[in-house]
């Protein structure tokens, strides 16, 4: 299984000119402001304070990059927080549009949804945006420890129906108990394999183009 041994913060980006490029996959993490993004990232890193867990939703307003070794994780600003200005919401929207408009910015996305509740309109819009952009993604259902197992399973089915995806495309997790972490790592391994294959195909195409000259 994939092992994460050393994780470090790289940089923050406030606009598209600051988005980074890398020779390894960039995996984005998105979700509404109180869905538990920071806790999820800390669980992946096996660190308590890599990503700051705030009592004030909507605190993350930049794209924060972390080096996880085999891949780079991009922590995106949370959406759907009511206590911010209209102008700030518009700025966040532009930042997200700029980020996802160029596939070099993101190889795969983890879209986080709270398993206790039906996906919000913002959650649905986010996933529809990923569908429209043909951006590979995995839905992460968070906070499984807050409900019974039966309620969690029902929540996964509801999320799958509302987001028009299969239950197999949803990974149920809890940052408190670390439930689902192994499945997340398995998905990450698959993403890394696809990225490696994509690189090999690109190298082959480059080689073939060169041989024809």
C-alpha positions in Angstrom: 0.0 0.0 0.0 1.1 3.6 -0.7 3.1 5.1 2.2 3.4 8.8 2.9 6.6 9.4 4.8 7.3 13.1 4.4 4.9 15.9 3.7 5.7 19.6 3.4 4.0 22.8 2.5 5.1 24.3 -0.8 3.4 27.6 -1.5 0.0 29.3 -1.8 -1.5 30.8 -4.9 -3.9 33.7 -5.0 -4.3 33.8 -8.8 -3.6 31.7 -11.9 -0.1 33.2 -12.5 0.9 31.6 -9.2 -0.4 28.1 -10.0 2.5 25.6 -9.9 3.5 23.0 -12.5 5.0 19.7 -11.6 6.4 16.5 -13.0 4.2 14.5 -10.8 0.4 14.5 -10.5 -1.4 17.4 -8.8 -4.4 16.1 -6.9 -7.0 18.7 -5.8 -9.1 18.6 -2.7 -12.3 20.6 -2.8 -15.5 20.9 -0.8 -17.7 23.3 1.1 -16.2 25.3 3.9 -17.2 23.0 6.9 -16.9 19.6 5.2 -13.6 18.8 6.9 -11.0 19.4 4.2 -8.2 20.2 6.5 -8.9 17.2 8.7 -8.9 15.0 5.7 -5.6 16.3 4.5 -4.1 15.9 7.9 -5.3 12.3 8.0 -3.6 11.6 4.6 -0.4 13.1 5.9 -0.6 11.5 9.3 0.0 14.9 10.8 -2.2 16.9 13.1 -1.4 20.4 12.0 -0.2 20.3 8.4 -3.4 21.9 7.2 -4.9 24.3 9.7 -8.2 23.2 11.1 -10.2 26.4 11.8 -13.3 27.0 13.9 -14.2 29.6 11.3 -15.4 28.1 8.1 -14.3 29.8 4.9 -10.8 30.6 6.2 -8.9 29.0 3.3 -8.9 31.6 0.5 -5.9 30.5 -1.5 -4.9 27.4 -3.3 -2.4 25.8 -0.8 0.1 23.3 -2.2 1.6 20.4 -0.3 4.3 18.0 -1.4 3.3 14.4 -0.5 6.2 12.8 -2.2 4.6 10.8 -5.1 2.1 13.6 -5.7 1.3 17.2 -4.9 -1.9 18.0 -3.1 -3.7 21.3 -3.9 -6.1 22.4 -1.1 -8.7 24.6 -2.7 -10.7 27.3 -1.0 -14.0 26.1 0.5 -17.2 27.2 -1.1 -20.7 27.9 0.2 -19.8 29.9 3.3 -22.5 32.5 3.9 -20.5 35.0 5.9 -18.4 36.3 3.2 -19.0 39.2 0.8 -20.4 38.7 -2.7 -17.2 40.1 -4.1 -15.2 37.5 -2.2 -17.4 34.7 -3.4 -16.9 36.0 -7.0 -13.1 36.1 -6.5 -13.2 32.5 -5.2 -15.3 31.5 -8.2 -12.8 33.0 -10.7 -9.9 31.3 -8.9 -11.6 27.9 -9.2 -12.5 28.5 -12.9 -8.9 29.4 -13.7 -7.6 26.4 -11.7 -9.8 23.8 -13.4 -9.7 25.4 -16.9 -6.2 24.1 -17.5 -5.7 20.3 -17.0 -2.0 20.9 -16.2 -3.2 22.4 -12.9 -5.0 19.2 -11.8 -4.7 15.5 -12.7 -7.5 14.3 -10.3 -9.9 15.8 -7.8 -11.1 14.6 -4.4 -14.6 16.2 -4.0 -15.6 16.1 -0.3 -19.2 15.9 0.8 -20.6 15.5 4.4 -22.2 12.1 4.6 -24.7 13.4 7.2 -26.4 15.6 4.8 -27.7 15.6 1.2 -25.3 17.4 -1.2 -25.9 21.1 -1.3 -26.6 23.0 -4.5 -22.9 24.1 -4.4 -21.8 20.4 -4.1 -23.9 19.5 -7.1 -22.6 22.5 -9.1 -19.0 21.5 -8.2 -19.4 18.0 -9.4 -21.2 19.1 -12.6 -18.3 21.4 -13.2 -15.9 18.5 -13.0 -18.1 16.4 -15.3 -18.3 19.3 -17.8 -14.5 19.7 -17.7 -13.9 16.0 -18.1 -11.8 16.1 -14.9 -11.4 12.7 -13.2 -12.7 12.8 -9.6 -13.5 10.8 -6.6 -16.2 11.7 -4.1 -15.0 11.5 -0.5 -17.9 11.2 2.1 -16.6 12.7 5.3 -17.5 12.5 9.0 -18.6 8.9 9.0 -17.9 8.7 12.8 -20.8 11.2 13.4 -23.5 8.7 12.3 -24.4 5.1 12.6 -23.1 2.6 10.0 -26.6 2.2 8.5 -27.0 6.0 8.3 -23.6 6.3 6.7 -24.5 3.7 4.0 -27.8 5.5 3.4 -25.9 8.8 3.1 -23.5 7.3 0.5 -26.5 6.1 -1.6 -28.1 9.5 -1.3 -24.9 11.3 -2.4 -24.5 8.9 -5.3 -28.0 9.6 -6.5 -27.8 13.4 -6.1 -24.3 13.6 -7.8 -25.2 11.0 -10.5 -22.3 8.7 -9.7 -22.0 5.1 -8.6 -21.6 4.2 -4.9 -18.2 2.6 -5.9 -17.0 6.1 -6.8 -17.6 7.3 -3.2 -15.2 6.6 -0.4 -16.6 6.8 3.1 -14.1 8.3 5.6 -13.6 9.6 9.1 -10.6 11.8 10.0 -11.3 11.0 13.7 -11.1 7.2 13.4 -9.1 7.1 10.1 -11.8 5.0 8.7 -11.5 4.7 4.9 -7.9 5.8 4.8 -6.8 2.5 3.2 -9.3 2.9 0.4 -8.2 6.4 -0.2 -4.6 5.2 -0.5 -5.7 2.5 -2.9 -7.4 5.1 -5.0 -4.2 7.2 -4.9 -2.2 4.3 -6.1 -4.5 3.9 -9.0 -4.2 7.6 -9.9 -0.4 7.4 -9.8 -0.5 4.3 -12.1 -2.6 6.2 -14.6 -0.3 9.2 -14.4 2.7 7.0 -15.0 1.0 5.4 -18.0 0.1 8.8 -19.4 3.8 9.8 -19.1 4.9 6.7 -20.9 2.4 7.3 -23.8 3.6 10.9 -24.1 7.2 9.7 -24.2 6.4 7.1 -26.9 4.5 9.7 -29.0 7.5 12.1 -28.7 9.9 9.4 -29.8 7.7 8.4 -32.8 7.4 12.1 -33.9 11.2 12.4 -33.7 11.8 9.2 -35.7 9.7 10.5 -38.6 11.7 13.7 -39.2 
